[in-house]
Amino acid sequence: MPDSLPYTPALEGRTLLDELNHRIKNELASVINLVTFKAVWTDNVDAKEELSNVVDLLHGHVQVHSILTMPDGDTLEDAGDQLRKLGLAMSQSKLDRMNIRLVLATETLPLESERCWRLALAIYELVTNAVRHARFDGRDGEIKISLMRAGSWVNCRVTDNGSVVGRIKLGRGLRIVGDLVMSLGGRVDRTSGPQWNAFSLDFPLTQREQDANRAVAGRRPRTYRRLKPLSVPFRLPVAGERVEAIAVRPEL
């Protein structure tokens, strides 16, 4: 018998994460099957319609969870395409039902698959944070996600047109965002005005990512995918606006 298990901490952590993801998917599938069964067998038309809406909602959450599942392998992924898929899934599962419009502006930006996954997790947390805490005060809610490359760095910005009463507390969600971006070697800054909030994520590209992005830039001009017009202005903070840092950029 071996004296110890042949698992490294990283492999054990990956196994536990895989088990968690598998269990969540199975539980969601079970709930979907149960609600579908009830919808099929009920004779009440209104109940059938409401149960069908619940099934659609659950399918949307399954799609979000699938997109945010930790990737296998060490490939390069287009972060712009990944955020577009995540944004559409979040709109279908949550934002559309709350009358919050999502605006997405991205460019083709290859990232290593795990780093792309960490970025998507951070964006998910920021959008969820905006949904929970932003006050739209009768205005049509809008959340904007933009992604672009600036030399050897990446800038991703999440902006909403809501207002927040008082100072935003550094809760668990924002701590997760800070830790995720720090793991990418970057930082998170927050700026806000009377009717808007913005989180800016900046992190450096690895050498492999820089090479891939130069190859993309050499083949064609940068292309942006824009779903809807931008209505929340992006600008530098002025006097009276709040600026907060969540994570500190390490020395390069």
C-alpha positions in Angstrom: 0.0 0.0 0.0 1.3 3.5 -0.8 2.1 5.8 2.1 0.2 8.7 0.6 -2.3 9.4 -2.1 -0.8 10.2 -5.5 -2.7 13.5 -5.7 -1.1 16.9 -5.8 -3.0 19.7 -4.1 -3.8 21.2 -7.6 -5.1 17.9 -8.9 -7.2 17.3 -5.8 -8.6 20.9 -6.0 -9.5 20.3 -9.7 -11.2 17.0 -8.8 -13.3 18.6 -6.1 -14.2 21.5 -8.4 -15.2 19.0 -11.1 -17.4 17.1 -8.6 -19.1 20.3 -7.5 -19.8 21.4 -11.1 -21.1 17.9 -11.9 -23.4 17.9 -8.9 -24.8 21.3 -9.6 -25.6 20.3 -13.2 -27.3 17.1 -12.0 -29.3 19.0 -9.4 -30.4 21.6 -12.0 -31.4 18.8 -14.4 -33.4 17.1 -11.7 -35.3 20.3 -11.0 -35.9 20.9 -14.7 -37.3 17.4 -15.1 -39.6 17.8 -12.1 -41.0 21.2 -13.2 -41.4 19.9 -16.7 -43.4 16.9 -15.4 -45.7 19.2 -13.5 -46.2 21.4 -16.5 -47.1 18.5 -18.7 -49.6 17.0 -16.3 -51.4 20.1 -15.0 -54.8 21.0 -16.5 -54.5 24.7 -15.5 -53.5 26.7 -18.5 -52.0 29.6 -16.4 -50.1 27.2 -14.2 -48.7 25.4 -17.3 -47.5 28.7 -18.7 -45.8 29.8 -15.5 -44.1 26.4 -15.1 -42.9 26.6 -18.6 -41.4 30.0 -17.9 -39.6 28.5 -14.9 -38.2 25.7 -17.1 -36.9 28.3 -19.5 -35.3 30.3 -16.6 -33.6 27.2 -15.3 -32.2 26.3 -18.7 -30.8 29.8 -18.8 -29.0 29.3 -15.5 -27.7 25.9 -16.8 -26.2 27.7 -19.8 -24.5 30.3 -17.5 -23.1 27.6 -15.3 -21.8 25.7 -18.3 -20.0 28.8 -19.7 -18.4 29.4 -16.2 -17.2 25.8 -15.8 -13.4 25.5 -15.5 -11.9 24.6 -18.9 -9.9 21.5 -19.7 -6.5 21.7 -21.4 -4.2 24.7 -22.1 -5.6 26.2 -25.3 -6.1 29.8 -26.3 -9.7 31.1 -26.2 -11.2 34.2 -27.7 -12.2 36.2 -24.6 -14.4 38.5 -26.7 -16.4 35.5 -27.9 -16.6 34.0 -24.4 -17.9 37.2 -22.9 -20.5 37.5 -25.7 -21.8 34.0 -24.9 -21.8 34.8 -21.2 -23.6 38.1 -21.7 -26.3 36.5 -23.9 -26.8 33.7 -21.4 -27.1 36.2 -18.4 -29.6 38.3 -20.4 -31.8 35.3 -21.1 -31.6 33.9 -17.5 -31.7 37.1 -15.5 -31.4 40.5 -17.0 -34.2 40.5 -19.6 -36.7 39.4 -16.8 -35.6 42.4 -14.7 -35.8 44.8 -17.7 -32.1 45.5 -17.6 -30.5 45.8 -21.0 -27.0 44.4 -21.6 -24.6 46.2 -24.0 -21.5 44.4 -25.2 -18.6 45.8 -27.0 -15.6 43.5 -27.5 -12.7 42.7 -29.8 -11.1 39.5 -30.7 -8.7 38.9 -27.9 -7.0 35.4 -27.4 -6.3 34.5 -23.8 -5.0 31.3 -22.2 -8.1 29.2 -21.4 -7.8 29.3 -17.6 -7.1 33.0 -17.6 -10.1 33.6 -19.9 -12.2 31.6 -17.5 -11.0 33.7 -14.5 -11.9 36.9 -16.4 -15.4 35.5 -17.2 -15.9 34.7 -13.5 -14.9 38.2 -12.5 -17.3 39.7 -15.1 -20.1 37.5 -13.9 -19.6 38.7 -10.3 -19.6 42.4 -11.4 -22.8 42.1 -13.4 -24.4 40.2 -10.5 -23.2 43.0 -8.2 -24.8 45.7 -10.4 -28.1 43.8 -10.5 -28.2 43.5 -6.8 -27.0 46.9 -5.7 -27.6 49.5 -8.5 -30.7 51.7 -8.1 -32.1 52.7 -11.4 -34.8 55.0 -9.9 -37.4 54.5 -12.7 -34.8 54.6 -15.5 -34.3 51.8 -17.9 -31.5 49.7 -16.5 -28.4 49.2 -18.6 -25.1 47.4 -18.0 -22.2 47.8 -20.4 -19.3 45.4 -20.8 -16.4 46.5 -22.9 -13.2 44.5 -23.7 -10.1 45.8 -25.5 -6.3 45.4 -25.7 -4.0 48.3 -24.9 -0.5 47.2 -26.0 0.5 44.3 -23.7 -2.4 44.9 -21.3 -6.1 44.1 -21.3 -8.8 46.5 -20.2 -12.3 45.2 -19.4 -14.9 47.6 -18.1 -18.3 47.0 -16.6 -20.5 50.1 -16.2 -24.1 50.5 -15.2 -26.4 53.5 -15.2 -27.7 53.0 -11.7 -26.9 54.9 -8.5 -25.7 53.5 -5.1 -26.7 55.0 -1.8 -23.6 55.4 0.4 -20.2 53.7 0.0 -20.1 50.2 -1.6 -19.0 47.7 1.0 -16.2 45.3 0.0 -18.4 42.2 0.3 -17.6 38.7 -0.7 -18.4 39.2 -4.4 -16.0 42.1 -4.8 -13.3 40.4 -2.8 -13.7 37.4 -5.3 -13.3 39.9 -8.2 -10.2 41.4 -6.6 -8.6 38.0 -6.0 -9.5 36.8 -9.6 -7.9 39.9 -11.2 -4.9 39.7 -8.9 -4.4 36.1 -10.0 -4.1 37.5 -13.5 -1.4 40.0 -12.3 -3.8 43.0 -12.5 -6.0 45.4 -10.6 -9.5 46.6 -10.3 -10.6 50.2 -9.9 -14.1 51.6 -9.3 -15.4 55.0 -10.3 -18.9 56.3 -9.8 -21.1 59.3 -10.4 -24.6 60.3 -9.4 -26.2 57.9 -11.9 -23.5 55.5 -13.0 -20.9 53.1 -11.6 -17.9 51.6 -13.4 -15.4 48.9 -12.6 -12.2 48.8 -14.7 -10.2 45.5 -14.8 -6.6 45.8 -16.1 -4.1 43.0 -16.4 -1.0 42.1 -18.5 -1.0 39.6 -21.3 1.4 36.7 -21.0 4.1 36.3 -23.7 2.1 33.6 -25.4 -1.0 35.8 -25.4 1.0 38.7 -26.8 2.2 36.6 -29.7 -1.3 35.4 -30.4 -2.8 38.9 -30.3 0.0 40.2 -32.6 -0.9 37.5 -35.1 -4.6 38.5 -34.9 -3.8 42.1 -35.4 -1.6 41.3 -38.4 -4.3 39.3 -40.1 -7.1 41.9 -39.9 -8.2 45.1 -38.2 -9.7 44.8 -34.8 -13.4 44.1 -35.0 -16.0 45.0 -32.4 -19.2 43.2 -31.7 -21.7 45.7 -30.5 -25.2 44.5 -29.5 -26.8 47.8 -28.8 -25.7 51.5 -28.7 -23.8 52.7 -25.7 -25.7 55.2 -23.6 -23.6 55.4 -20.5 -20.7 57.7 -21.0 -17.1 56.5 -20.4 -14.9 59.3 -19.0 -12.3 60.1 -16.4 -13.6 60.9 -12.9 -14.0 64.6 -12.1 -14.2 66.4 -8.8 -16.8 64.9 -6.4 -16.7 61.4 -8.0 -15.6 58.4 -6.0 -12.6 56.4 -7.0 -11.8 53.2 -5.3 -9.2 50.5 -5.8 -10.0 46.8 -5.1 -6.7 45.1 -5.9 -3.2 46.4 -6.2 -1.2 46.0 -9.4 2.0 44.1 -8.7 5.3 45.5 -9.9 6.3 44.3 -13.4 
